[in-house]
Amino acid sequence: MVNIVAYIREAWIYALLPAGAAVEYYLDKWNDSKMVLDKNKSRLFQRELKPNEEAWK
């Protein structure tokens, strides 16, 4: 039992780094989707899209 606690105490950073990267990836995708909605409402970018053209990447 003591060895497990010591291992967790030493290796906690190896669990937090991938979790932080996953949260950052999710928030980045969420922010991009919000930006697309705002860009499509902008007068500067109002135009007809060509066939098979995406609004924004």
N, C-alpha and C positions, 0 to 999 in steps of 0.2 A: 504493500500500500504506500509506503514511504517513497519508493522508487517512482511510482506513478505521479505522485504529487510533485516530486522534484522534476520529473520530465515535463510536466505541464507548466511548471514555473519557468523552466528554461526555454520551452518551445512555443510559448503563446504567440510570439510574433509571427511564426510560420503559418498560423491559422488566420491571423488578422490581415495580413497582406493580401492574400487572395480574396478574402471577404470584402476588403476595401476596394479592390480593383473591380469586383463584380458590382458593388453599389455605385461606383463611379461610372461604369459602363451603362448601367440602367438609367442613371440621372442624365447622362449625356444624350442618350437616345430620347428620353422624355423631353429634354430641352430642345432638341432638334425638331421634334414633332410640334412643339409650341411655336417655334420660329417659322415653320412652314405655314402654319395657320395665319400668323401675322403677316408674312410676306405676301401671301395670296390676297390679302385685304389691302395691301399698299397700292396707292395710285401709280407709283413708279413702275410696278411690275404687272399692272393690269393689261392683259392681252390674251388673245386666243392661243391656246397651246396647240402645237403641231400634233398630228397623230403619233401615238406611242412616246410622247414627251412627258417626262416627269416634271412636277412643279419645281422641286428643289432637292438637291442631295446634300 
